[in-house]
Amino acid sequence: MADKINANDLKSQINDFVIIDVRESDELEGGVVADSIHMPLGLSIRNAKKKQIEDIRNKKICTYCGTGYRGNIAADELVKEGFNAVTLEGGYSSWNQS
């Protein structure tokens, strides 16, 4: 399992991370974390396995979805591929509450 970061900690360290939003396009209407990269879950896994996101390999990555489930899967898969990834605990809903 990938490590988790809570919303307050992520907000205080936001400049240290590349943030990847793994939600589907229709879910973005409710808001996004500023400057995040939209890369749905399946695409993020394929991109990591096909070495198409090597430009962020040496950066700290934080994934998120709506509630945390898919963000956790994405972070786990990125870690398996050798990336330094964590997931936003509670997903975007926790981001809005902090």
Biopython code that builds the backbone (N, CA, C, O; Angstrom):
import numpy as np
from Bio.PDB.StructureBuilder import StructureBuilder

atoms = [
    (1, "MET", "N", (0.829, -1.198, 0.000)),
    (1, "MET", "CA", (0.000, 0.000, 0.000)),
    (1, "MET", "C", (0.870, 1.256, 0.000)),
    (1, "MET", "O", (1.868, 1.336, 0.715)),
    (2, "ALA", "N", (0.481, 2.211, -0.796)),
    (2, "ALA", "CA", (1.200, 3.478, -0.837)),
    (2, "ALA", "C", (0.899, 4.273, 0.435)),
    (2, "ALA", "O", (-0.148, 4.103, 1.059)),
    (3, "ASP", "N", (1.818, 5.122, 0.794)),
    (3, "ASP", "CA", (1.602, 5.993, 1.938)),
    (3, "ASP", "C", (0.523, 7.012, 1.600)),
    (3, "ASP", "O", (0.249, 7.294, 0.434)),
    (4, "LYS", "N", (-0.081, 7.555, 2.651)),
    (4, "LYS", "CA", (-1.107, 8.578, 2.488)),
    (4, "LYS", "C", (-0.599, 9.895, 3.059)),
    (4, "LYS", "O", (0.267, 9.917, 3.935)),
    (5, "ILE", "N", (-1.149, 10.987, 2.551)),
    (5, "ILE", "CA", (-0.870, 12.307, 3.096)),
    (5, "ILE", "C", (-2.219, 12.970, 3.326)),
    (5, "ILE", "O", (-3.120, 12.851, 2.496)),
    (6, "ASN", "N", (-2.363, 13.667, 4.448)),
    (6, "ASN", "CA", (-3.653, 14.326, 4.674)),
    (6, "ASN", "C", (-3.662, 15.688, 3.980)),
    (6, "ASN", "O", (-2.617, 16.220, 3.608)),
    (7, "ALA", "N", (-4.849, 16.231, 3.819)),
    (7, "ALA", "CA", (-5.025, 17.459, 3.043)),
    (7, "ALA", "C", (-4.227, 18.626, 3.609)),
    (7, "ALA", "O", (-3.629, 19.387, 2.848)),
    (8, "ASN", "N", (-4.207, 18.780, 4.928)),
    (8, "ASN", "CA", (-3.470, 19.904, 5.514)),
    (8, "ASN", "C", (-1.975, 19.799, 5.239)),
    (8, "ASN", "O", (-1.326, 20.791, 4.908)),
    (9, "ASP", "N", (-1.429, 18.581, 5.380)),
    (9, "ASP", "CA", (-0.003, 18.395, 5.100)),
    (9, "ASP", "C", (0.302, 18.639, 3.628)),
    (9, "ASP", "O", (1.312, 19.259, 3.293)),
    (10, "LEU", "N", (-0.567, 18.152, 2.753)),
    (10, "LEU", "CA", (-0.344, 18.375, 1.323)),
    (10, "LEU", "C", (-0.396, 19.860, 0.992)),
    (10, "LEU", "O", (0.429, 20.356, 0.226)),
    (11, "LYS", "N", (-1.358, 20.569, 1.565)),
    (11, "LYS", "CA", (-1.459, 22.011, 1.294)),
    (11, "LYS", "C", (-0.199, 22.740, 1.741)),
    (11, "LYS", "O", (0.235, 23.680, 1.076)),
    (12, "SER", "N", (0.391, 22.324, 2.848)),
    (12, "SER", "CA", (1.594, 23.002, 3.343)),
    (12, "SER", "C", (2.843, 22.620, 2.542)),
    (12, "SER", "O", (3.853, 23.323, 2.588)),
    (13, "GLN", "N", (2.768, 21.496, 1.802)),
    (13, "GLN", "CA", (3.919, 21.031, 1.015)),
    (13, "GLN", "C", (3.607, 20.992, -0.485)),
    (13, "GLN", "O", (4.311, 20.330, -1.248)),
    (14, "ILE", "N", (2.568, 21.689, -0.902)),
    (14, "ILE", "CA", (2.047, 21.575, -2.268)),
    (14, "ILE", "C", (3.120, 21.771, -3.339)),
    (14, "ILE", "O", (3.075, 21.113, -4.379)),
    (15, "ASN", "N", (4.072, 22.655, -3.105)),
    (15, "ASN", "CA", (5.102, 22.931, -4.110)),
    (15, "ASN", "C", (6.123, 21.806, -4.241)),
    (15, "ASN", "O", (6.929, 21.805, -5.171)),
    (16, "ASP", "N", (6.093, 20.847, -3.315)),
    (16, "ASP", "CA", (7.023, 19.718, -3.356)),
    (16, "ASP", "C", (6.498, 18.558, -4.193)),
    (16, "ASP", "O", (7.227, 17.599, -4.444)),
    (17, "PHE", "N", (5.233, 18.633, -4.631)),
    (17, "PHE", "CA", (4.583, 17.501, -5.281)),
    (17, "PHE", "C", (4.109, 17.812, -6.691)),
    (17, "PHE", "O", (3.759, 18.947, -7.014)),
    (18, "VAL", "N", (4.106, 16.781, -7.519)),
    (18, "VAL", "CA", (3.337, 16.761, -8.759)),
    (18, "VAL", "C", (2.027, 16.082, -8.368)),
    (18, "VAL", "O", (2.035, 14.957, -7.868)),
    (19, "ILE", "N", (0.913, 16.754, -8.590)),
    (19, "ILE", "CA", (-0.385, 16.234, -8.158)),
    (19, "ILE", "C", (-1.116, 15.665, -9.375)),
    (19, "ILE", "O", (-1.285, 16.348, -10.385)),
    (20, "ILE", "N", (-1.543, 14.416, -9.267)),
    (20, "ILE", "CA", (-2.250, 13.762, -10.363)),
    (20, "ILE", "C", (-3.672, 13.444, -9.923)),
    (20, "ILE", "O", (-3.893, 12.737, -8.940)),
    (21, "ASP", "N", (-4.638, 13.985, -10.678)),
    (21, "ASP", "CA", (-6.065, 13.748, -10.451)),
    (21, "ASP", "C", (-6.457, 12.542, -11.304)),
    (21, "ASP", "O", (-6.434, 12.623, -12.532)),
    (22, "VAL", "N", (-6.817, 11.424, -10.668)),
    (22, "VAL", "CA", (-7.116, 10.195, -11.403)),
    (22, "VAL", "C", (-8.619, 9.988, -11.636)),
    (22, "VAL", "O", (-9.045, 8.906, -12.039)),
    (23, "ARG", "N", (-9.410, 11.024, -11.384)),
    (23, "ARG", "CA", (-10.849, 10.919, -11.630)),
    (23, "ARG", "C", (-11.142, 10.970, -13.136)),
    (23, "ARG", "O", (-10.288, 11.357, -13.933)),
    (24, "GLU", "N", (-12.345, 10.578, -13.502)),
    (24, "GLU", "CA", (-12.781, 10.681, -14.895)),
    (24, "GLU", "C", (-13.169, 12.128, -15.198)),
    (24, "GLU", "O", (-13.445, 12.908, -14.287)),
    (25, "SER", "N", (-13.188, 12.476, -16.479)),
    (25, "SER", "CA", (-13.440, 13.858, -16.906)),
    (25, "SER", "C", (-14.726, 14.442, -16.346)),
    (25, "SER", "O", (-14.758, 15.607, -15.950)),
    (26, "ASP", "N", (-15.791, 13.641, -16.309)),
    (26, "ASP", "CA", (-17.075, 14.162, -15.842)),
    (26, "ASP", "C", (-17.095, 14.454, -14.348)),
    (26, "ASP", "O", (-18.027, 15.091, -13.855)),
    (27, "GLU", "N", (-16.084, 13.999, -13.625)),
    (27, "GLU", "CA", (-16.026, 14.251, -12.182)),
    (27, "GLU", "C", (-15.345, 15.579, -11.845)),
    (27, "GLU", "O", (-15.386, 16.020, -10.697)),
    (28, "LEU", "N", (-14.732, 16.206, -12.815)),
    (28, "LEU", "CA", (-13.946, 17.408, -12.555)),
    (28, "LEU", "C", (-14.803, 18.654, -12.359)),
    (28, "LEU", "O", (-14.309, 19.675, -11.880)),
    (29, "GLU", "N", (-16.059, 18.582, -12.718)),
    (29, "GLU", "CA", (-16.944, 19.744, -12.617)),
    (29, "GLU", "C", (-17.054, 20.267, -11.193)),
    (29, "GLU", "O", (-17.272, 21.461, -10.988)),
    (30, "GLY", "N", (-16.907, 19.392, -10.210)),
    (30, "GLY", "CA", (-17.029, 19.793, -8.813)),
    (30, "GLY", "C", (-15.788, 20.484, -8.272)),
    (30, "GLY", "O", (-15.769, 20.906, -7.116)),
    (31, "GLY", "N", (-14.749, 20.605, -9.095)),
    (31, "GLY", "CA", (-13.530, 21.278, -8.677)),
    (31, "GLY", "C", (-12.322, 20.357, -8.753)),
    (31, "GLY", "O", (-12.441, 19.133, -8.804)),
    (32, "VAL", "N", (-11.159, 20.990, -8.758)),
    (32, "VAL", "CA", (-9.894, 20.260, -8.823)),
    (32, "VAL", "C", (-8.880, 20.938, -7.913)),
    (32, "VAL", "O", (-9.057, 22.094, -7.529)),
    (33, "VAL", "N", (-7.825, 20.220, -7.573)),
    (33, "VAL", "CA", (-6.702, 20.822, -6.870)),
    (33, "VAL", "C", (-5.947, 21.651, -7.908)),
    (33, "VAL", "O", (-5.612, 21.150, -8.981)),
    (34, "ALA", "N", (-5.683, 22.903, -7.591)),
    (34, "ALA", "CA", (-5.007, 23.798, -8.536)),
    (34, "ALA", "C", (-3.698, 23.189, -9.030)),
    (34, "ALA", "O", (-2.940, 22.598, -8.261)),
    (35, "ASP", "N", (-3.454, 23.345, -10.311)),
    (35, "ASP", "CA", (-2.221, 22.895, -10.972)),
    (35, "ASP", "C", (-2.046, 21.385, -10.989)),
    (35, "ASP", "O", (-0.944, 20.900, -11.244)),
    (36, "SER", "N", (-3.110, 20.629, -10.723)),
    (36, "SER", "CA", (-2.991, 19.168, -10.803)),
    (36, "SER", "C", (-3.050, 18.740, -12.269)),
    (36, "SER", "O", (-3.566, 19.458, -13.126)),
    (37, "ILE", "N", (-2.516, 17.566, -12.530)),
    (37, "ILE", "CA", (-2.527, 16.977, -13.865)),
    (37, "ILE", "C", (-3.680, 15.983, -13.910)),
    (37, "ILE", "O", (-3.776, 15.100, -13.058)),
    (38, "HIS", "N", (-4.553, 16.124, -14.901)),
    (38, "HIS", "CA", (-5.656, 15.171, -15.032)),
    (38, "HIS", "C", (-5.168, 13.963, -15.817)),
    (38, "HIS", "O", (-4.785, 14.078, -16.981)),
    (39, "MET", "N", (-5.184, 12.797, -15.164)),
    (39, "MET", "CA", (-4.746, 11.554, -15.785)),
    (39, "MET", "C", (-5.568, 10.427, -15.155)),
    (39, "MET", "O", (-5.171, 9.876, -14.128)),
    (40, "PRO", "N", (-6.721, 10.075, -15.763)),
    (40, "PRO", "CA", (-7.584, 9.058, -15.167)),
    (40, "PRO", "C", (-6.822, 7.792, -14.781)),
    (40, "PRO", "O", (-5.767, 7.493, -15.339)),
    (41, "LEU", "N", (-7.366, 7.067, -13.835)),
    (41, "LEU", "CA", (-6.688, 5.916, -13.234)),
    (41, "LEU", "C", (-6.071, 4.973, -14.258)),
    (41, "LEU", "O", (-4.874, 4.696, -14.194)),
    (42, "GLY", "N", (-6.865, 4.478, -15.198)),
    (42, "GLY", "CA", (-6.344, 3.526, -16.179)),
    (42, "GLY", "C", (-5.190, 4.100, -16.978)),
    (42, "GLY", "O", (-4.199, 3.417, -17.236)),
    (43, "LEU", "N", (-5.325, 5.359, -17.367)),
    (43, "LEU", "CA", (-4.274, 6.016, -18.137)),
    (43, "LEU", "C", (-3.014, 6.202, -17.305)),
    (43, "LEU", "O", (-1.908, 6.017, -17.812)),
    (44, "SER", "N", (-3.166, 6.561, -16.050)),
    (44, "SER", "CA", (-1.981, 6.763, -15.204)),
    (44, "SER", "C", (-1.204, 5.455, -15.041)),
    (44, "SER", "O", (0.027, 5.460, -15.044)),
    (45, "ILE", "N", (-1.916, 4.341, -14.901)),
    (45, "ILE", "CA", (-1.250, 3.044, -14.775)),
    (45, "ILE", "C", (-0.548, 2.676, -16.086)),
    (45, "ILE", "O", (0.604, 2.243, -16.080)),
    (46, "ARG", "N", (-1.254, 2.851, -17.209)),
    (46, "ARG", "CA", (-0.637, 2.545, -18.511)),
    (46, "ARG", "C", (0.569, 3.427, -18.767)),
    (46, "ARG", "O", (1.602, 2.944, -19.229)),
    (47, "ASN", "N", (0.452, 4.715, -18.472)),
    (47, "ASN", "CA", (1.568, 5.635, -18.699)),
    (47, "ASN", "C", (2.799, 5.240, -17.893)),
    (47, "ASN", "O", (3.921, 5.321, -18.392)),
    (48, "ALA", "N", (2.594, 4.817, -16.657)),
    (48, "ALA", "CA", (3.722, 4.394, -15.817)),
    (48, "ALA", "C", (4.352, 3.128, -16.373)),
    (48, "ALA", "O", (5.575, 3.036, -16.470)),
    (49, "LYS", "N", (3.532, 2.153, -16.737)),
    (49, "LYS", "CA", (4.045, 0.875, -17.240)),
    (49, "LYS", "C", (4.738, 1.030, -18.594)),
    (49, "LYS", "O", (5.703, 0.322, -18.883)),
    (50, "LYS", "N", (4.247, 1.955, -19.423)),
    (50, "LYS", "CA", (4.827, 2.166, -20.749)),
    (50, "LYS", "C", (5.931, 3.221, -20.739)),
    (50, "LYS", "O", (6.438, 3.619, -21.787)),
    (51, "LYS", "N", (6.290, 3.662, -19.541)),
    (51, "LYS", "CA", (7.367, 4.650, -19.364)),
    (51, "LYS", "C", (7.091, 5.959, -20.111)),
    (51, "LYS", "O", (7.990, 6.546, -20.712)),
    (52, "GLN", "N", (5.830, 6.403, -20.062)),
    (52, "GLN", "CA", (5.442, 7.633, -20.742)),
    (52, "GLN", "C", (5.353, 8.834, -19.802)),
    (52, "GLN", "O", (4.980, 9.929, -20.222)),
    (53, "ILE", "N", (5.693, 8.629, -18.544)),
    (53, "ILE", "CA", (5.713, 9.758, -17.602)),
    (53, "ILE", "C", (7.072, 9.821, -16.893)),
    (53, "ILE", "O", (7.163, 10.186, -15.721)),
    (54, "GLU", "N", (8.102, 9.461, -17.621)),
    (54, "GLU", "CA", (9.448, 9.451, -17.045)),
    (54, "GLU", "C", (9.899, 10.838, -16.605)),
    (54, "GLU", "O", (10.773, 10.960, -15.747)),
    (55, "ASP", "N", (9.313, 11.885, -17.183)),
    (55, "ASP", "CA", (9.687, 13.250, -16.820)),
    (55, "ASP", "C", (9.349, 13.583, -15.364)),
    (55, "ASP", "O", (9.872, 14.554, -14.816)),
    (56, "ILE", "N", (8.482, 12.791, -14.736)),
    (56, "ILE", "CA", (8.166, 13.038, -13.321)),
    (56, "ILE", "C", (8.683, 11.922, -12.417)),
    (56, "ILE", "O", (8.346, 11.886, -11.233)),
    (57, "ARG", "N", (9.491, 11.017, -12.952)),
    (57, "ARG", "CA", (9.989, 9.882, -12.163)),
    (57, "ARG", "C", (10.726, 10.322, -10.910)),
    (57, "ARG", "O", (10.567, 9.691, -9.865)),
    (58, "ASN", "N", (11.515, 11.364, -10.970)),
    (58, "ASN", "CA", (12.344, 11.783, -9.840)),
    (58, "ASN", "C", (11.667, 12.827, -8.959)),
    (58, "ASN", "O", (12.321, 13.456, -8.127)),
    (59, "LYS", "N", (10.374, 13.011, -9.137)),
    (59, "LYS", "CA", (9.630, 13.975, -8.327)),
    (59, "LYS", "C", (8.707, 13.235, -7.374)),
    (59, "LYS", "O", (8.373, 12.069, -7.584)),
    (60, "LYS", "N", (8.303, 13.937, -6.321)),
    (60, "LYS", "CA", (7.307, 13.371, -5.407)),
    (60, "LYS", "C", (5.934, 13.560, -6.046)),
    (60, "LYS", "O", (5.598, 14.644, -6.524)),
    (61, "ILE", "N", (5.155, 12.491, -6.044)),
    (61, "ILE", "CA", (3.843, 12.502, -6.685)),
    (61, "ILE", "C", (2.766, 12.264, -5.633)),
    (61, "ILE", "O", (2.930, 11.453, -4.721)),
    (62, "CYS", "N", (1.667, 12.989, -5.781)),
    (62, "CYS", "CA", (0.487, 12.727, -4.948)),
    (62, "CYS", "C", (-0.695, 12.511, -5.884)),
    (62, "CYS", "O", (-1.000, 13.364, -6.718)),
    (63, "THR", "N", (-1.358, 11.368, -5.742)),
    (63, "THR", "CA", (-2.545, 11.074, -6.538)),
    (63, "THR", "C", (-3.793, 11.346, -5.706)),
    (63, "THR", "O", (-3.769, 11.283, -4.476)),
    (64, "TYR", "N", (-4.883, 11.649, -6.405)),
    (64, "TYR", "CA", (-6.161, 11.770, -5.690)),
    (64, "TYR", "C", (-7.320, 11.474, -6.629)),
    (64, "TYR", "O", (-7.213, 11.607, -7.848)),
    (65, "CYS", "N", (-8.427, 11.070, -6.023)),
    (65, "CYS", "CA", (-9.684, 10.869, -6.738)),
    (65, "CYS", "C", (-10.772, 11.564, -5.914)),
    (65, "CYS", "O", (-10.496, 12.540, -5.217)),
    (66, "GLY", "N", (-11.985, 11.070, -5.993)),
    (66, "GLY", "CA", (-13.068, 11.698, -5.247)),
    (66, "GLY", "C", (-13.037, 11.412, -3.760)),
    (66, "GLY", "O", (-13.210, 12.315, -2.942)),
    (67, "THR", "N", (-12.812, 10.137, -3.408)),
    (67, "THR", "CA", (-12.871, 9.756, -2.000)),
    (67, "THR", "C", (-11.621, 9.049, -1.491)),
    (67, "THR", "O", (-11.493, 8.820, -0.288)),
    (68, "GLY", "N", (-10.708, 8.704, -2.371)),
    (68, "GLY", "CA", (-9.462, 8.084, -1.946)),
    (68, "GLY", "C", (-9.191, 6.696, -2.488)),
    (68, "GLY", "O", (-8.041, 6.256, -2.502)),
    (69, "TYR", "N", (-10.217, 5.998, -2.933)),
    (69, "TYR", "CA", (-10.046, 4.606, -3.365)),
    (69, "TYR", "C", (-9.175, 4.493, -4.626)),
    (69, "TYR", "O", (-8.167, 3.787, -4.628)),
    (70, "ARG", "N", (-9.568, 5.185, -5.683)),
    (70, "ARG", "CA", (-8.800, 5.110, -6.933)),
    (70, "ARG", "C", (-7.452, 5.797, -6.803)),
    (70, "ARG", "O", (-6.472, 5.368, -7.413)),
    (71, "GLY", "N", (-7.397, 6.857, -6.016)),
    (71, "GLY", "CA", (-6.117, 7.517, -5.784)),
    (71, "GLY", "C", (-5.116, 6.582, -5.144)),
    (71, "GLY", "O", (-3.928, 6.610, -5.467)),
    (72, "ASN", "N", (-5.598, 5.752, -4.232)),
    (72, "ASN", "CA", (-4.747, 4.771, -3.566)),
    (72, "ASN", "C", (-4.250, 3.716, -4.554)),
    (72, "ASN", "O", (-3.079, 3.336, -4.527)),
    (73, "ILE", "N", (-5.142, 3.246, -5.423)),
    (73, "ILE", "CA", (-4.742, 2.269, -6.438)),
    (73, "ILE", "C", (-3.666, 2.877, -7.340)),
    (73, "ILE", "O", (-2.655, 2.235, -7.627)),
    (74, "ALA", "N", (-3.887, 4.110, -7.780)),
    (74, "ALA", "CA", (-2.915, 4.768, -8.662)),
    (74, "ALA", "C", (-1.560, 4.908, -7.981)),
    (74, "ALA", "O", (-0.529, 4.609, -8.582)),
    (75, "ALA", "N", (-1.555, 5.359, -6.733)),
    (75, "ALA", "CA", (-0.291, 5.526, -6.009)),
    (75, "ALA", "C", (0.406, 4.178, -5.845)),
    (75, "ALA", "O", (1.622, 4.091, -6.016)),
    (76, "ASP", "N", (-0.343, 3.128, -5.516)),
    (76, "ASP", "CA", (0.232, 1.784, -5.382)),
    (76, "ASP", "C", (0.901, 1.349, -6.677)),
    (76, "ASP", "O", (2.022, 0.840, -6.662)),
    (77, "GLU", "N", (0.216, 1.547, -7.793)),
    (77, "GLU", "CA", (0.766, 1.134, -9.088)),
    (77, "GLU", "C", (2.007, 1.956, -9.447)),
    (77, "GLU", "O", (2.968, 1.421, -10.000)),
    (78, "LEU", "N", (1.987, 3.236, -9.138)),
    (78, "LEU", "CA", (3.161, 4.075, -9.402)),
    (78, "LEU", "C", (4.348, 3.618, -8.561)),
    (78, "LEU", "O", (5.474, 3.545, -9.054)),
    (79, "VAL", "N", (4.097, 3.313, -7.300)),
    (79, "VAL", "CA", (5.168, 2.827, -6.411)),
    (79, "VAL", "C", (5.748, 1.525, -6.974)),
    (79, "VAL", "O", (6.966, 1.342, -6.980)),
    (80, "LYS", "N", (4.882, 0.622, -7.447)),
    (80, "LYS", "CA", (5.346, -0.641, -8.028)),
    (80, "LYS", "C", (6.257, -0.401, -9.230)),
    (80, "LYS", "O", (7.153, -1.198, -9.510)),
    (81, "GLU", "N", (6.019, 0.702, -9.935)),
    (81, "GLU", "CA", (6.834, 1.036, -11.106)),
    (81, "GLU", "C", (8.057, 1.875, -10.744)),
    (81, "GLU", "O", (8.791, 2.319, -11.627)),
    (82, "GLY", "N", (8.275, 2.093, -9.447)),
    (82, "GLY", "CA", (9.480, 2.783, -9.003)),
    (82, "GLY", "C", (9.339, 4.273, -8.758)),
    (82, "GLY", "O", (10.336, 4.959, -8.534)),
    (83, "PHE", "N", (8.116, 4.785, -8.797)),
    (83, "PHE", "CA", (7.892, 6.206, -8.529)),
    (83, "PHE", "C", (7.760, 6.448, -7.029)),
    (83, "PHE", "O", (7.439, 5.534, -6.269)),
    (84, "ASN", "N", (8.006, 7.672, -6.616)),
    (84, "ASN", "CA", (7.834, 8.098, -5.233)),
    (84, "ASN", "C", (6.443, 8.725, -5.131)),
    (84, "ASN", "O", (6.281, 9.927, -5.339)),
    (85, "ALA", "N", (5.436, 7.900, -4.808)),
    (85, "ALA", "CA", (4.050, 8.363, -4.835)),
    (85, "ALA", "C", (3.334, 8.120, -3.516)),
    (85, "ALA", "O", (3.546, 7.113, -2.841)),
    (86, "VAL", "N", (2.487, 9.068, -3.177)),
    (86, "VAL", "CA", (1.572, 8.953, -2.035)),
    (86, "VAL", "C", (0.179, 9.294, -2.557)),
    (86, "VAL", "O", (0.032, 9.754, -3.689)),
    (87, "THR", "N", (-0.830, 9.071, -1.740)),
    (87, "THR", "CA", (-2.189, 9.425, -2.129)),
    (87, "THR", "C", (-2.797, 10.362, -1.095)),
    (87, "THR", "O", (-2.464, 10.314, 0.088)),
    (88, "LEU", "N", (-3.686, 11.204, -1.567)),
    (88, "LEU", "CA", (-4.385, 12.133, -0.684)),
    (88, "LEU", "C", (-5.448, 11.363, 0.092)),
    (88, "LEU", "O", (-6.414, 10.863, -0.484)),
    (89, "GLU", "N", (-5.259, 11.276, 1.388)),
    (89, "GLU", "CA", (-6.193, 10.553, 2.246)),
    (89, "GLU", "C", (-7.573, 11.194, 2.176)),
    (89, "GLU", "O", (-7.723, 12.387, 2.439)),
    (90, "GLY", "N", (-8.579, 10.400, 1.821)),
    (90, "GLY", "CA", (-9.945, 10.921, 1.729)),
    (90, "GLY", "C", (-10.272, 11.568, 0.401)),
    (90, "GLY", "O", (-11.410, 11.985, 0.184)),
    (91, "GLY", "N", (-9.303, 11.663, -0.493)),
    (91, "GLY", "CA", (-9.530, 12.213, -1.821)),
    (91, "GLY", "C", (-9.905, 13.690, -1.838)),
    (91, "GLY", "O", (-9.661, 14.426, -0.882)),
    (92, "TYR", "N", (-10.503, 14.097, -2.950)),
    (92, "TYR", "CA", (-10.839, 15.507, -3.134)),
    (92, "TYR", "C", (-11.833, 16.004, -2.088)),
    (92, "TYR", "O", (-11.815, 17.181, -1.729)),
    (93, "SER", "N", (-12.685, 15.133, -1.606)),
    (93, "SER", "CA", (-13.650, 15.563, -0.588)),
    (93, "SER", "C", (-12.935, 16.036, 0.667)),
    (93, "SER", "O", (-13.412, 16.956, 1.331)),
    (94, "SER", "N", (-11.799, 15.428, 1.011)),
    (94, "SER", "CA", (-11.034, 15.873, 2.187)),
    (94, "SER", "C", (-10.325, 17.196, 1.896)),
    (94, "SER", "O", (-10.129, 18.006, 2.802)),
    (95, "TRP", "N", (-9.947, 17.413, 0.658)),
    (95, "TRP", "CA", (-9.282, 18.662, 0.257)),
    (95, "TRP", "C", (-10.222, 19.840, 0.493)),
    (95, "TRP", "O", (-9.799, 20.890, 0.979)),
    (96, "ASN", "N", (-11.473, 19.668, 0.156)),
    (96, "ASN", "CA", (-12.456, 20.739, 0.321)),
    (96, "ASN", "C", (-12.803, 21.005, 1.772)),
    (96, "ASN", "O", (-13.225, 22.111, 2.110)),
    (97, "GLN", "N", (-12.635, 20.013, 2.640)),
    (97, "GLN", "CA", (-13.022, 20.161, 4.037)),
    (97, "GLN", "C", (-11.920, 20.760, 4.901)),
    (97, "GLN", "O", (-12.181, 21.206, 6.018)),
    (98, "SER", "N", (-10.694, 20.776, 4.393)),
    (98, "SER", "CA", (-9.594, 21.282, 5.241)),
    (98, "SER", "C", (-9.364, 22.752, 5.032)),
    (98, "SER", "O", (-8.482, 23.335, 5.662)),
]
sb = StructureBuilder()
sb.init_structure("model")
sb.init_model(0)
sb.init_chain("A")
sb.init_seg("    ")
for serial, (resi, resn, name, xyz) in enumerate(atoms, 1):
    if name == "N":
        sb.init_residue(resn, " ", resi, " ")
    sb.init_atom(name, np.array(xyz, "f"), 0.0, 1.0, " ", f" {name:<3s}", serial, name[0])
structure = sb.get_structure()
